[in-house]
Amino acid sequence: MDATYDQRSDTFVICLSSSTIVTSAELKQGVIADYDKQGDIVRLEFLDASRTIVFPGSANVSFNFSVE
């Protein structure tokens, strides 16, 4: 997993996988999910991040998941 913030474009991106992106969907205005051919989320993009996320340059991100 990799998370980056591009100040120039004001975009915060979370890459969850290196799988090839085959489709994208805007989940809500300014939040885009990119999916692989299995329908799994590969990447999340937050456009206009300074308005969408509080303090994008120092965001704390946590995930809870289990592996079966």
KAZISUL-V985856 format. One record per residue. N is the residue number from 0. SS is DSSP state (H for helix, E for strand, - for the rest). D_LAST is the distance of its C-alpha to the last C-alpha in Angstrom with 2 decimals. Layout:
BEGIN
n->N ss->SS d_last->D_LAST
n->N ss->SS d_last->D_LAST
END
This chain:
BEGIN
n->0 ss->- d_last->18.56
n->1 ss->E d_last->22.29
n->2 ss->E d_last->24.52
n->3 ss->E d_last->28.22
n->4 ss->E d_last->31.25
n->5 ss->E d_last->34.24
n->6 ss->- d_last->37.26
n->7 ss->- d_last->39.52
n->8 ss->- d_last->37.51
n->9 ss->- d_last->36.06
n->10 ss->E d_last->32.55
n->11 ss->E d_last->29.32
n->12 ss->E d_last->26.42
n->13 ss->E d_last->22.75
n->14 ss->E d_last->21.16
n->15 ss->- d_last->17.38
n->16 ss->- d_last->17.34
n->17 ss->- d_last->20.09
n->18 ss->- d_last->19.53
n->19 ss->- d_last->22.77
n->20 ss->- d_last->23.67
n->21 ss->- d_last->24.99
n->22 ss->E d_last->25.69
n->23 ss->E d_last->26.23
n->24 ss->E d_last->26.83
n->25 ss->E d_last->28.70
n->26 ss->E d_last->26.74
n->27 ss->E d_last->29.87
n->28 ss->- d_last->32.95
n->29 ss->- d_last->32.15
n->30 ss->E d_last->28.33
n->31 ss->E d_last->26.97
n->32 ss->E d_last->23.45
n->33 ss->E d_last->23.11
n->34 ss->E d_last->20.67
n->35 ss->- d_last->19.76
n->36 ss->- d_last->20.40
n->37 ss->- d_last->16.99
n->38 ss->- d_last->17.86
n->39 ss->- d_last->15.51
n->40 ss->E d_last->17.46
n->41 ss->E d_last->18.75
n->42 ss->E d_last->21.42
n->43 ss->E d_last->23.09
n->44 ss->E d_last->26.86
n->45 ss->E d_last->29.09
n->46 ss->- d_last->32.70
n->47 ss->- d_last->35.56
n->48 ss->H d_last->33.14
n->49 ss->H d_last->35.99
n->50 ss->H d_last->36.43
n->51 ss->H d_last->32.79
n->52 ss->- d_last->31.29
n->53 ss->- d_last->33.22
n->54 ss->- d_last->34.15
n->55 ss->H d_last->32.06
n->56 ss->H d_last->33.38
n->57 ss->H d_last->31.78
n->58 ss->- d_last->28.77
n->59 ss->- d_last->26.10
n->60 ss->- d_last->22.64
n->61 ss->- d_last->19.57
n->62 ss->- d_last->16.02
n->63 ss->- d_last->13.51
n->64 ss->- d_last->9.86
n->65 ss->- d_last->6.44
n->66 ss->- d_last->3.79
n->67 ss->- d_last->0.00
END
